[in-house]
Amino acid sequence: MASFNRFCVSSLLAPNNSPQISNAPRSTAVPSMPTTQKWSITEDLAFISNPSKQHNHQTGYRIFSDEFYLKHENKLKDVRRALREVEETPLEGLVMIDTLQRLGIDYHFQGEIGALLQKQQRISTCDYPEHDLFEVSTRFRLLRQEGHNVPADVFNNFRDKEGRFKSELSRDIRGLMSLYEASQLSIQGEDILDQAADFSSQLLSGWATNLDHHQARLVRNALTHPYHKSLATFMARNFNYDCKGQNGWVNNLQELAKMDLTMVQSMHQKEVLQVSQWWKGRGLANELKLVRNQPLKWYMWPMAALTDPRFSEERVELTKPISFIYIIDDIFDVYGTLEELTLFTDAVNRWELTAVEQLPDYMKICFKALYDITNEIAYKIYKKHGRNPIDSLRRTWASLCNAFLEEAKWFASGNLPKAEEYLKNGIISSGMHVVTVHMFFLLGGCFTEESVNLVDEHAGITSSIATILRLSDDLGSAKDEDQDGYDGSYLECYLKDHKGSSVENAREEVIRMISDAWKRLNEECLFPNPFSATFRKGSLNIARMVPLMYSYDDNHNLPILEEHMKTMLYDSSS
């Protein structure tokens, strides 16, 4: 799309023939919604309407036998027994925890994993030197991922007197891969981890061309999809394929992961059906002809963020505000005049149904639906968790529309803002604050004054994720979307501010800024922390979802993302 790209999926899932907006005032006419779309999955929800013989023909999702559940329960017992057996073998315990996490089945064993990591933390604080790069790096990464602020100086033993990593490490491929993975957990000021990333990535890149196919595949996966910055659900199938070893428990983990995937697929199918029924029941697709009718795509974000099966209701509810980010994005991007958008923004700020009298009908319908669903979600949260979040929720919508309106004014005037001003506003217009505030209250837990105040602000975890999303969106849009004319990206603002700078230099600066945002996000997830582990993991998963949204092919489609969706929803191949 030629306009400002807000929520990252809104631009990349835009129709192929969506109207290109020139640098001119908006038309007062509301164009009809184009139907040709970039997304290449055959049909939204097609698998639900065509259930196989293994499925319930009324609901479209699978029914499991008592024998299946008994086998699953026995596998859980086998894995718990194996976890107890590796307690006295630190390295094997690390490998097993890592395998559970990479297969996406660690949620079953949080208590056992927590206890094992407590023992590992005591090992990491001992004064005796360790010389196994793989073990030290894996322990560091697993502890940091759980929020333990392990000092990066545990890697000093692997540096020479000049402060460089020792040359004899260059042939330790397994250790180098683990070192590179560990470096992804760096925070600001940890030069040793920056050095570790450069050292390991350069050597591994060289090794990738001189290894057999299987080993080269492992190295390339580590470099292109480091665990900390990738969705475990996205990488689980590749890891299951590559997971080999002498450990007796590996087969049990693989069998459990396969059974789990089948159960999770059925659960996701049920949730997509619920989302679809909600969307159809609202009737917005019929009343608002201009909006995209894509409930499956809206559901992708909660599915990626909240991976624990027990959050089924939360995934469905979180899809609803995300759908309105898409809808309102369409209105501001393409359909509303500046006068209409100003009135709409005022109505959202006032949060009164009577404030929409001067708006066109499609805006009235949109605001009424937004008002109703926000109040419904707030009431559900109040009933379940005892706190009414309506003030926080409505403020996120007001902030989003204010930011959208600011961009619309820049767009109408044809004057690009300073890059810093663009990004400050873009962090809000990314829609991330709407998502994280709703997710925070839907998850419940212990609401403290500190955590509520922090989540209400456009700062901390939310700001870091929004920065990653906004800059990645602009980077992907500038490179991969087939656009004409004005795109209003950070790159364009940066080039305007830095006369004589090349596009390549601007791209390098954006990549550096994304890396810095990840470092801030890493630090914000360490202990002590006012947020629950579930909220922190959900927030990280949203950031991890971003790269999947920019894996364009030459036709500007997203085959990697499409394949992930098939795997998570209905693909039965192993």
Secondary structure, DSSP 8 states (H G I E B T S, - for coil): --S---SHHHHHTSBTT-----SS---SS-------BS--SSSTTHHHHS--TTB-TTT-SB---HHHHHHHHHHHHHHHHHHHHTTT-HHHHHHHHHHHHHTT-GGGGHHHHHHHHHHHHHHHT-SS----HHHHHHHHHHHHHTT----GGGGGGGB-TTSSB-GGGGG-HHHHHHHHHHHTT--TT-HHHHHHHHHHHHHHHHHTTSS-HHHHHHHHHHHHS-GGGS-HHHHHHHHHHH---S-TTHHHHHHHHHHHHHHHHHHHHHHHHHHHHHHHHHTHHHH-TTS---HHHHHHHHHHH--SGGGHHHHHHHHHHHHHHHHHHHIIIII--HHHHHHHHHHHHHT-GGGGTTS-HHHHHHHHHHHHHHHHHHHHHHHHHS---HHHHHHHHHHHHHHHHHHHHHHHHT----HHHHHHHHHHHTSHHHHHHHHHHHH-S---HHHHHHHHSS-HHHHHHHHHHHHHHHHHHHHHS---S----HHHHHHHHSTT--HHHHHHHHHHHHHHHHHHHHHHTSSS-SS-HHHHHHHHHHHHHGGGGG---TTS--HHHHHHHHHHHT----
